[in-house]
Amino acid sequence: MSSQIDVHHHVAAPEYIADLKARSQNPVMQVFFGHTPAKSIEDMDRGGTATALLSVNNVWAGDDARAVKLARACNEFSAKLVAAHRGRFAMWGCIPMPVIDGALKEIEYSLDVLKADGIGLMTSYGDKWLGDPSYLPVMDELNRRKAVVFVHPTAPDCCVDMVPGIPDPAIEFGTDTTRTIASLLFGGTLKRCPDIRFIFSHAGGTMPFLFQRFDALAKARADKLPKDGLIPSLATLHYDCAISSNPYAMGPLTRLVTAARIVFGSDFPFRLAKDHVEGLKGCGFTDAEIQGIHRGNIERLVPRLKA
């Protein structure tokens, strides 16, 4: 079995680390303070990862100009790593949403100049999810380019520190993934922009569990959905296995989508690649399906990675 391609591998540019130290006291994010490319490669080698697609967490914290500058610095850092470690790294372009003009310029720079393999987005910015009408110019451009878009969760402003003592990623990240899928579906963006190839983190969050509620809403808002309806719409999306490579997460997801829509994600440095390799073995997939999850499915989305 060939080694895998990791679609969910975090990177932290020096500028990002400095910005994070200045604006965040979140202990979860302090894992980035000691991050180096060498640590990424060490985990990749231990887990059998051939190539990792580098992604950057949110660069926007209310200051538009700062976000634009930081997105550019992060993209250039990732591009240098891709060039310095041929074949080991690829990249998702980071854009300074919700700064629309800045985001459009960074899409162009990331894809046309730096040759990123797609664009990375967060599930929400402030209290607006990806299906918000204000984001349509960005979605239209991504659709025009038939871009692959990797979506990583966050905790929106409304829902930070909801349960004392429980870190936001434990609950909110899965929930926010579901919120943004719902906003794209029922806001009409998936119908309007059918050529965006979305990848959602963590097996789609709580979406499979809430399917019946989605189904009831779909009957009332059928005009907003792609013509094939709810299940085919969800089945055209892609989902990674990060922190979800277990039968309790994969079971519900694979009732909605085939294994061909699942891609490998480690969530390094928060999790290790080898843990997901082992976890997938207990999810009931065939050897051929695991091969697809490891690399074949993402190679269909990003053919360049076959090389």
N, C-alpha and C positions, 0 to 999 in steps of 0.2 A: 504494500500500500504506500503510495507516495505521500510525502510530507505535506502539511496543510498550508493554506493561505489564510491568514488571520485578518479579518476585516475590522476588528475592534481592538486596536492596540494604541494606547495613549502615548503621546509624546509631549514634552514640556520644554519649550525654548527658554533660554535664559531670561528673555524679556517677559515671558509668561510667568515664570517663577517669581520674578521681582514684583510683577503686578499682583500676583496672588498673595504674596507676603504683605503687600501694602493694603489690600482691601478685604482680606478674608481671614477669620480666625477659626474657620472650620477645620477641626483636627483630621477629618477624613481626607481633605485635600493636601495635607502636609506630606503625603506619600510622594508628591512630586518634588519636594525640596531637595531630595537626594537623587533624583532621577538622572540617569545618563544613558546615552545610546548603547554603551557597553552592557549595561544591565538588561536592556531590551534583547540584545543579541544572545546574551547568556540564557535567558529564559526561552527564547526561540529554539536554541540548540538543544536544551534539555527536553523541550516538549515536542521536538520534531517539526517546528514551523519553518517552512522554506522562506516565505515572504510575509511581512506584516504591513498592512495599510495603516499608515500613521494618521491619527485623528487628534484634534485639539478640542478641549472643552470650551465652554462659553467664554468669549472675550469681551462681552458687553456687560457692564455693570452700571449703566445709567449715563456714562460719558461717551457721547457719540464719537468725538474726535479721537479719544483715546482708543476706542474699540477699533476704529479704522486703522490706526497706526499699529496696534497690537496684532491684528489679523495679518497684516502684511509681514510683520516680523516673524510670526509663527509660520507662515507659508514659506518664507524664504529659508528658514531654519530646516523645515521638513524637506524642502527641495535639495538642500545641501546634503542631508543625510541620504536621500535617495541616490544622489550622484556619487557620494563617497562609498556607499555600500551596494554596489550594483547587484540587483537581483534580490537583495535581502529586504529592502524597503520599497514601498510605493506610498501614495499619499492621497488623502481626501483634502481638498482645499477648504480652508476655514474662511468664513465670510462674516462681516460685522453686522449681522442682523441685530436689531431691527432697523438699522440705518440703510434705507433702501438704495439710495444712490451709491453709497459705499459698497453695499453688497453686490450690486450689479457690476461695479468696476472690478471687484475682487474675484467674481466669477470669471470674468474675462481674463484677468491676469493669471489666476490659478490654472485655468484650463488651457489657455492659448500660449502663455509664456512659460509657466512652470511645468506644464504638461501633467497636471494632477489627473488622477483616474476617476475623479468624481468630486462631489461637494459634500461636506459635513454640515449638518444642521443640528440644533438642539430642538427638543420637543416644544419648548416655549421660550419666550423672551418677555420678561415682566409677567404680565397676565394676558398674553396673546399667544394662541396656539397656531400651528402652521396653516390651518385652513382659514385664518383671519383674512378678510378681504383686503386689508392694507398690504398683505404680503403677495398679492397676485402678480405684481410686476416681476418679482423674483421667481415665482413659480412659472410664469409664462416663459421667462428666459431659460430656465432649467428644462422646461418642456421642449422649447425650440431646439435646444441642444441635445435632447434625448439623454439627459445626464443621469448617471447613477448617483443617488443621494442617500447617504448614510445618516440616520437620525438617532441621536443619542439623548437619553432623558436627562431631565434636571428637575429641581423643585421650583415651581413657580412662586411668585411673590405671595400669592394667597395662602400658600400651604407650607411655609417654612417653619420648622420646629413645632409641628402640630401636636405631637405626643412627647411630653418631656422625657428626656433620656433615650429616645429612639432616633438614631440618625436618619436624615431625610432619605438617603438611598434605600433604606430597608423597606419602605412602603411607597414613598412618593414617586420614585423613579418608574416603577411598574405602572403606577396609576397615571402618571403624566404621559407615558407612551400611549396608553389607551385614550386619554383625552385628545391627543393630537391626531391619532388615527380617526377618531370620531369627528373631529373638526374638518379633516380633509374629506371624509366621506360625505357627511351631512351638510357641509358647507358648499359642496359642489366642486372642490378643487380637483379631486380624482377624475371626475367626469370631464372637466375643462382641460386637464393636463394629463392625458393618458400615456404620454411618452416618457414621463419621469419614471425611472426604475428605483423605487424606494426599497431601502433595507432598514428595518426597525430592530432595535436592540432587544435583548433579553426575551426572546420568544414572543414578542408582541405585548409584553406586560400582562395586564389583567384582561386584555381583549377577548381571548378565547373563553374565559369564564363568564364574561358578560355578553356572550353572543346572543342569547335569547332576548336580552334587552335591546341590543342593536337591531335584531330582527323586527321587533315591534316598532321601533322608530323608523326602520326602513320602509315599512308599509305606509307610514304617514308622510314620508318624504321621498317617495320613489323618484320624483322629478329631479332630485339632486344627485342621485346615484348614477354610475355608469349603466348603460342600457342592459347589461347582463344581470344586474342586481347585486345583492349583498354578498352572498357566498363567493361568486366568481370574482368580485372586486377584491375581497380579502385574500383570495387565492392567487391573485396576480402580484401581490406584494411579496417581499422577501423578509426573512427574519433570521437574526443570528442566535447562536446558542449560548452567548455569554451569560454566566451565572444561571444558566437554565439547562445545562447538560445533565438532566436527570429525568426520570420517567414521569414525575409529577408535573413538570412543565411541558415536556415534549408530548406527553399523551394528549392533552387537550388541543395543543397546536396542530398535531398531525391528524386530528379529526376534521380540521378546517382546510389544511393545505397538505400537499404532498411533500415528501422529503426533498424534492427538487427545488423547493422554495426556501430551504434552510441553509445557512452558510455558517462557517466556523468563526467564532469570536472568542477571544480570551479575556478581554477587559484588563489586560496587563496595564499598570502594575498592581491593580486591585486584586487580580486573580492570576493564576499561573496557567500556561498553555497545557501542560501535561495533565492537569486536573480535568480539563474539558475533554481531552483525548480519552481519558479513562472513563469519564462520565458518560460519554456518548455510547460506549460499549454496552451499557446497561439499559439503553432506551428502546431496545427492540428493533433497531434498524438492521437491514441486511448489510453485508460487506459492500455491495455496490452502492447502497444509499449512503453509507458512511464515507465512501470515496467521494461521492458527489458533495456531501456536506464539507468535507475537508478541503476540496479544491475545485471539483468539476463545476459546481453550481455558480461559483463566483467567476470562474473562467468564462462561462457563457455570458455573464454580464460585462466583464472586462477582459476581452480576448487577449489583450496585450500581456496579461499575467501568465498566459500559457508559456511564454518564453522564459 
